[in-house]
Amino acid sequence: EIVMTQSPATLSVSPGERATLSCRASQSVSSNLAWYQQKPGQAPRLLIYGASTRATGIPARFSGSGSGTEFTLTISSLQSEDFAVYYCQQYNNWLTWTFGQGTKVEIK
Amino acid sequence: EVQLVESGGGLVQPGRSLRLSCAASGFTFDDYAMHWVRQAPGKGLEWVSGISWNSGSIGYADSVKGRFTISRDNAKNSLYLQMNSLRAEDTALYYCAKGRSSSWGIFDYWGQGTLVTVSS
């Protein structure tokens, strides 16, 4: 099983600042990496797939990068609605998809 | 508009069974793979099981293999999860999720979830 490790566990950021979230895979997943946002009491929402492609309706302030084992989600200028938990997920290994443990982005 | 509505959750004793359902609308159901993903209280996301559009490919997480069975009825636009021999660690919010067309390991739409509590 591919283990996904996210850092930091919690990120404190002021509105308008940049947030950088990291995700590491225990083995290469190529570019088969997705990011999801989850707000309290809500279902997760797909943000990024293919490591860097924004899903439909996702604002341009969200960007993804990386390949292989190291990935980054960047939120260029945090808005109030962006404070949430973010999960990375690999879909490289057929029928054994795994998520990271999540990074909580909180207001500083 | 894509809608996924889960049902069937509840309180169940350890060792008993439960069947979850997911009613889909707003897209051509039989064109897409579907999944169950769960989230234990206060914890992260765990993929549980997935099924291809024609039920030809099915997969399970090791934690549920041999106990859970996924199925779908394309005529009814519905997805199911039969859960047997339930354990306390199966307690979670169970989400139904749609696989994206380009890769069914990408979960592009999610329902609001149904809560399963396993306790005596």
Contacts between the chains, C-beta under 8 A, distances in Angstrom:
chain1	res1	chain2	res2	distance
A	1	B	62	7.5
A	32	B	103	7.3
A	32	B	105	7.1
A	34	B	106	5.4
A	34	B	107	7.6
A	36	B	45	7.5
A	36	B	107	7.6
A	38	B	45	7.9
A	42	B	112	7.9
A	43	B	95	6.0
A	43	B	110	3.9
A	43	B	111	6.5
A	43	B	112	5.6
A	43	B	113	6.3
A	44	B	37	8.0
A	44	B	45	6.5
A	44	B	95	7.5
A	44	B	107	7.5
A	44	B	110	5.6
A	45	B	110	7.4
A	46	B	100	7.9
A	46	B	106	6.8
A	46	B	107	6.4
A	46	B	108	4.9
A	46	B	109	7.8
A	49	B	100	6.9
A	49	B	103	7.5
A	49	B	106	4.7
A	49	B	108	7.9
A	55	B	108	6.6
A	87	B	44	6.5
A	87	B	45	5.6
A	89	B	45	7.5
A	89	B	47	7.9
A	89	B	107	7.7
A	91	B	103	5.9
A	91	B	105	2.8
A	91	B	106	5.9
A	94	B	59	7.6
A	94	B	105	7.7
A	95	B	50	6.5
A	95	B	57	7.3
A	95	B	58	8.0
A	95	B	59	2.9
A	95	B	60	8.0
A	96	B	59	7.1
A	96	B	61	7.8
A	97	B	47	4.6
A	97	B	50	7.7
A	97	B	105	4.9
A	98	B	47	6.9
A	99	B	44	5.9
A	99	B	45	4.4
A	99	B	46	6.8
A	99	B	47	7.0
A	100	B	44	7.4
A	101	B	44	4.9
A	102	B	44	4.9
A	102	B	45	7.7
